[in-house]
Amino acid sequence: MEFETVIGLEIHAQMKTKSKIFCGCSTEFGAPPNTHTCPVCLGMPGSLPVLNRKVVENGIKLSLSCDFTINTRNQFARKNYFYPDLPKGYQISQFELPIAEHGRIEIEVDGEKKTIGITRAHMEEDAGKLIHDDVEPESYVDLNRTGTPLLEIVSEPDLRSPEEAVAYLKKLHSIIRYLDISDGNMQEGSFRCDANISLRPVGQEELGTRTELKNMNSFKNVQLALEYEQRRQRDLLLDGGKVIQQTLLWDADKGRTESMRGKEEAHDYRYFPDPDLVPIEIDQTWIDTVRKALPELPDARRQRFVDELKLPEYDATILTGSRELADYFEEALTGYRQAKKLSNFIGTELLREFSPEHLGDCPVKPAQLAKLLSMVEKGAISGKIAKTVFADMLETGGDPEAIVKEKGLVQMSDEGELTALVREIIEANPEQTQQFRDGKTKVIGFFVGQLMQKTKGTANPQMANKLFQDELK
């Protein structure tokens, strides 16, 4: 029997705001436990929430960027459950009237494009964090995260493979970072993913029994967990067993899922409108103002790189995968107009040392990289020397011209000087000289290599190649 996989993702993105969603406490990550708290986020009697306008604005930005229908009247609700990191005994979220519904984004897997529907996006507050003792059977509660603003983004069950799920996750991650509404740091938990997965016989309309994988914090873990659960459910169904609806955790060390609890249904949360918060009215003027301020998004930027800069689709996709990398590339491009050569150097040298998200820490600024590559273009240094200079720049943050001058790396392009060295190398290698004259022209690489050794890599490689060809003939 053949099965079809059905996957839906629930993504929690922490909003990039200075204060929490309903109080003035800081959202800064890494503070000592329970120092960013107040009576409001601790749920003290008599305290009242006040909505952070920036959170609503971020919700509008996402809605406009993913083709959502914005509910101009939306409302907060109380989601009731009891857990040690939830001091009020309920979470303020949205239920019947979320900020946005019926969105979509386009993904591409193995060259095939597919539109994925998004059921809804809603605003809510984050819960606190439990820290479990590695030795003693006890846990500690840190409520700094309580009240941090979240956007929860719930996809339609349109994903048909772990690869599609990761492509969707990466695309959404890229969009929220372009919008600058979340830092998207998965290691710090500011971009988290729950996945619902089920299998059904091919051709069957009814969905199979699903399991939910909770709180995965890397693209790799999402893919591995979904692949494992896909295999587990398939083997179970082929053996005549039944999938049990439950919540699972992914154990990355053991490479398997483990049961967390039986799955709760939405009605268990006893949602009702929060009496302390009035409904939100979003007028068209506010929507239009936000729309005008939206940045160029990844898909549009990628297409522009292809159309205007004539970059291959692959290069444009890599460069626009993160806003930081695309910004770095375009800033460097103002000083060095060879888009493809710049893209190649960034892809092979820069990204080997720095991930796109950490380019802010790179000591080589875009203008410096443009200056370095311009020196290659003018023939002042070779491409090989440029890599050596770049490595030095990464260590020191120094100016490329100063490094070249200090280390004597200026490219040798004097024809007379190079011809003398070429003849000397030919005379010293009669065996290879005869091989060339016997038709083994690839031996030219040996001669050029000898010259590069002699000149410590500073000889002009194009000139060297031509001189050897002329002298050997």
VEXTORBA-294845 format. One record per residue (C-alpha): x, y, z. Coordinates in steps of 0.25 Angstrom, whole numbers, padded with zeros to 4 digits, always signed. Layout:
XYZ ...
***
This chain:
+0000+0000+0000 +0005+0014-0004 +0003+0025+0006 +0002+0040+0005 +0009+0049+0015 +0001+0061+0020 +0008+0072+0028 +0004+0085+0035 +0013+0094+0042 +0010+0104+0054 +0021+0114+0055 +0023+0123+0067 +0032+0136+0064 +0036+0145+0075 +0034+0159+0072 +0045+0169+0071 +0040+0179+0081 +0047+0186+0093 +0036+0183+0103 +0026+0172+0105 +0012+0171+0098 +0004+0176+0110 +0014+0183+0119 +0027+0191+0119 +0036+0180+0123 +0049+0178+0115 +0049+0166+0104 +0064+0165+0105 +0069+0151+0104 +0079+0145+0114 +0076+0154+0126 +0077+0147+0140 +0064+0139+0143 +0052+0146+0147 +0058+0161+0146 +0049+0165+0134 +0036+0164+0141 +0025+0172+0147 +0011+0170+0153 +0004+0170+0139 +0013+0159+0133 +0013+0152+0146 -0002+0152+0146 -0004+0159+0160 -0018+0162+0164 -0023+0176+0160 -0012+0178+0149 -0017+0181+0135 -0011+0178+0121 -0009+0190+0111 -0006+0185+0097 +0007+0189+0090 +0004+0196+0077 +0017+0191+0071 +0012+0176+0072 -0001+0180+0063 +0008+0187+0053 +0017+0175+0052 +0005+0166+0050 +0000+0176+0039 +0014+0175+0032 +0014+0160+0032 -0001+0160+0027 +0002+0169+0015 +0015+0161+0011 +0008+0147+0011 -0005+0151+0004 -0014+0150+0016 -0027+0155+0018 -0026+0165+0030 -0038+0165+0040 -0039+0180+0042 -0047+0176+0055 -0040+0166+0063 -0040+0162+0078 -0032+0155+0089 -0036+0143+0096 -0032+0135+0108 -0027+0121+0106 -0028+0114+0119 -0018+0103+0124 -0010+0101+0136 +0005+0099+0135 +0016+0104+0144 +0022+0114+0134 +0008+0121+0132 +0006+0130+0145 -0008+0135+0141 -0014+0121+0138 -0017+0125+0124 -0010+0131+0112 -0015+0143+0105 -0016+0139+0090 -0026+0140+0079 -0036+0130+0075 -0049+0133+0067 -0044+0147+0062 -0029+0146+0059 -0022+0158+0052 -0021+0151+0039 -0026+0139+0031 -0025+0132+0018 -0010+0135+0014 -0001+0128+0005 +0014+0127+0001 +0021+0120-0011 +0032+0110-0008 +0041+0102-0018 +0046+0088-0016 +0054+0081-0027 +0051+0091-0037 +0036+0091-0035 +0028+0102-0029 +0016+0101-0020 +0007+0110-0013 +0005+0107+0002 -0008+0112+0009 -0007+0119+0022 -0019+0117+0031 -0017+0129+0040 -0007+0137+0048 -0010+0142+0062 -0004+0150+0073 -0001+0145+0087 +0008+0145+0099 +0019+0135+0101 +0019+0126+0114 +0031+0126+0123 +0042+0115+0123 +0045+0103+0131 +0059+0099+0134 +0061+0085+0139 +0072+0081+0148 +0081+0071+0142 +0084+0064+0155 +0073+0066+0165 +0058+0063+0162 +0054+0078+0162 +0051+0089+0152 +0052+0104+0153 +0043+0115+0147 +0049+0127+0139 +0037+0136+0136 +0046+0147+0128 +0040+0141+0115 +0026+0142+0120 +0018+0153+0112 +0028+0153+0101 +0020+0156+0088 +0018+0145+0078 +0012+0143+0065 +0007+0129+0063 +0006+0125+0048 -0002+0113+0045 -0001+0106+0031 -0012+0098+0024 -0008+0083+0023 -0003+0086+0009 +0011+0080+0011 +0014+0067+0005 +0028+0064+0010 +0039+0067+0020 +0046+0075+0009 +0034+0083+0006 +0032+0086+0021 +0047+0091+0022 +0045+0100+0010 +0033+0106+0015 +0039+0108+0029 +0052+0115+0022 +0043+0123+0013 +0035+0129+0025 +0048+0131+0033 +0054+0139+0022 +0041+0147+0021 +0040+0151+0036 +0055+0155+0036 +0054+0163+0023 +0042+0170+0030 +0051+0172+0043 +0039+0168+0052 +0047+0156+0058 +0062+0153+0059 +0058+0138+0056 +0068+0133+0065 +0065+0118+0066 +0075+0115+0077 +0069+0125+0086 +0055+0120+0083 +0050+0133+0076 +0046+0125+0064 +0040+0111+0068 +0032+0101+0060 +0022+0090+0064 +0018+0080+0053 +0006+0072+0051 +0008+0060+0042 -0001+0048+0037 -0001+0038+0026 -0013+0033+0018 -0014+0023+0006 -0012+0030-0007 -0025+0035-0013 -0032+0036+0001 -0038+0049+0004 -0040+0047+0019 -0028+0051+0027 -0021+0040+0035 -0018+0041+0050 -0008+0051+0053 +0004+0053+0063 +0009+0066+0067 +0024+0069+0068 +0027+0080+0078 +0037+0092+0079 +0047+0088+0069 +0058+0099+0068 +0066+0096+0055 +0063+0093+0041 +0071+0081+0042 +0064+0075+0054 +0050+0078+0047 +0054+0070+0035 +0060+0059+0043 +0048+0058+0052 +0038+0058+0041 +0046+0047+0033 +0046+0039+0045 +0032+0040+0049 +0028+0038+0034 +0035+0024+0034 +0030+0021+0048 +0015+0023+0044 +0017+0016+0031 +0023+0004+0037 +0012+0004+0048 +0001+0005+0037 +0007-0006+0028 +0008-0015+0041 -0007-0013+0043 -0006-0004+0055 -0012+0009+0058 -0006+0023+0060 -0009+0029+0073 -0012+0044+0073 -0001+0049+0083 +0009+0060+0085 +0023+0056+0083 +0037+0062+0086 +0049+0060+0076 +0061+0054+0083 +0073+0059+0074 +0083+0051+0082 +0075+0037+0080 +0070+0041+0067 +0056+0038+0070 +0042+0043+0075 +0037+0041+0089 +0023+0042+0095 +0021+0055+0103 +0006+0054+0105 -0008+0051+0099 -0012+0062+0090 -0022+0072+0095 -0033+0078+0086 -0036+0093+0084 -0048+0092+0093 -0041+0087+0105 -0035+0101+0106 -0049+0108+0108 -0046+0120+0100 -0054+0133+0103 -0052+0148+0099 -0042+0154+0109 -0050+0164+0117 -0038+0173+0120 -0035+0176+0106 -0044+0183+0096 -0045+0178+0081 -0035+0184+0072 -0039+0193+0060 -0030+0194+0049 -0033+0205+0039 -0029+0206+0024 -0020+0218+0027 -0011+0210+0036 -0011+0198+0026 -0007+0207+0015 +0004+0214+0024 +0010+0200+0027 +0009+0196+0013 +0017+0208+0008 +0028+0205+0018 +0030+0190+0014 +0044+0186+0009 +0046+0179-0004 +0044+0164-0001 +0052+0152-0004 +0045+0147-0017 +0044+0161-0023 +0059+0164-0019 +0063+0150-0025 +0056+0153-0038 +0062+0167-0039 +0076+0161-0037 +0073+0151-0049 +0067+0162-0058 +0075+0174-0056 +0089+0168-0051 +0088+0156-0060 +0091+0147-0049 +0088+0132-0050 +0076+0127-0042 +0084+0119-0032 +0093+0131-0029 +0081+0141-0027 +0074+0131-0018 +0087+0129-0009 +0089+0144-0008 +0075+0148-0005 +0073+0136+0005 +0075+0146+0016 +0074+0161+0016 +0087+0163+0023 +0094+0156+0011 +0086+0163+0000 +0089+0177+0007 +0104+0173+0008 +0105+0169-0007 +0097+0181-0012 +0106+0191-0004 +0119+0184-0009 +0113+0185-0023 +0113+0200-0023 +0128+0200-0022 +0130+0188-0031 +0120+0186-0043 +0124+0172-0047 +0112+0165-0041 +0115+0151-0044 +0130+0152-0040 +0125+0158-0027 +0115+0147-0025 +0126+0136-0027 +0135+0142-0017 +0124+0144-0007 +0120+0130-0009 +0133+0123-0008 +0141+0132+0002 +0132+0141+0010 +0121+0130+0013 +0132+0120+0017 +0135+0129+0029 +0122+0136+0033 +0108+0131+0032 +0098+0142+0026 +0092+0145+0040 +0106+0148+0046 +0111+0157+0035 +0110+0169+0044 +0122+0163+0052 +0130+0162+0039 +0142+0171+0039 +0142+0172+0024 +0132+0183+0021 +0125+0183+0007 +0133+0195+0002 +0147+0188+0006 +0143+0176-0002 +0139+0184-0014 +0153+0191-0013 +0160+0177-0012 +0153+0172-0025 +0155+0185-0032 +0170+0183-0030 +0168+0169-0037 +0161+0175-0048 +0171+0186-0050 +0182+0175-0050 +0189+0180-0038 +0188+0167-0031 +0184+0153-0036 +0171+0145-0032 +0180+0136-0023 +0187+0147-0016 +0173+0154-0014 +0169+0141-0006 +0182+0143+0003 +0179+0158+0005 +0165+0155+0009 +0169+0145+0019 +0178+0156+0025 +0166+0166+0025 +0158+0156+0032 +0168+0155+0043 +0172+0170+0044 +0161+0178+0037 +0172+0185+0030 +0171+0192+0016 +0174+0183+0004 +0184+0193-0002 +0192+0195+0011 +0193+0180+0012 +0197+0178-0002 +0208+0188-0001 +0213+0184+0013 +0214+0169+0009 +0220+0172-0005 +0209+0165-0012 +0207+0175-0024 +0205+0167-0037 +0217+0166-0046 +0213+0170-0060 +0226+0175-0066 +0227+0167-0078 +0243+0168-0079 +0244+0163-0065 +0235+0152-0066 +0241+0147-0079 +0254+0146-0073 +0248+0137-0062 +0241+0129-0072 +0253+0126-0080 +0260+0122-0068 +0250+0112-0064 +0249+0106-0078 +0264+0104-0078 +0263+0097-0064 +0253+0087-0068 +0257+0081-0082 +0248+0068-0079 +0235+0076-0078 +0239+0085-0089 +0240+0073-0098 +0227+0068-0093 +0220+0081-0098 +0227+0080-0111 +0222+0066-0113 +0208+0071-0112 +0205+0069-0097 +0200+0084-0095 +0195+0082-0081 +0209+0082-0076 +0208+0097-0077 +0201+0097-0064 +0214+0092-0058 +0222+0103-0064 +0212+0114-0059 +0213+0107-0045 +0228+0108-0045 +0227+0123-0048 +0217+0125-0037 +0226+0119-0027 +0238+0127-0031 +0230+0140-0030 +0222+0136-0018 +0209+0136-0026 +0211+0151-0031 +0213+0148-0045 +0201+0152-0055 +0196+0138-0058 +0189+0142-0071 +0203+0148-0076 +0211+0136-0070 +0202+0126-0078 +0204+0134-0091 +0219+0136-0089 +0221+0121-0087 +0213+0118-0099 +0221+0127-0108 +0235+0123-0102 +0232+0108-0103 +0227+0109-0117 
***
